[in-house]
Amino acid sequence: MSEHPAVAKLKERFKESVLDVAEHRGQTSVTVRKEDILAVCAFLKEECGYNFLTDVCGVDYLGETPRFMVVYHLYSIGAHQRLRLKAPVEEADCRIDSVVGIWSAANWLEREVWDMFGIDFKGHPDLRRILLPDDWEGHPLRKDYPVQGPDREPYQGRLS
């Protein structure tokens, strides 16, 4: 299968930032350094036409380094092309820049990732819980979160 149209442009413009490119079942994923996420996202929107952010989600790879991955699902309405962009986030510095300034749809999507995984989005205009009560302790989609909840069994991880 041929290379995704945006991958060559990304490799040319951000050769130091592109960590990996993978294709599985016709879906292309590009992993980039988290430090470059704003520049990469702005480039993909302005130069490559990815004008629709369909989703932002988190992945917890407990026991691996880096522990977390922030995943952006992008769509180019004009070209009818999808692209998955991923950025690894270390547990020790569980922060990444917010892309709300590029796609306003990221506002609630990043809040959901914060609520469920505890990944901090630097520069987010209103980063607070969206699904759970404000006084909830911990982040339920972390793999070290107690299955029955924090009040039912001892919690072995951090509460942050």
Order of alpha helices (4+ residues) and beta strands (2+ residues): alpha-beta-beta-alpha-beta-beta-beta-beta-alpha-beta
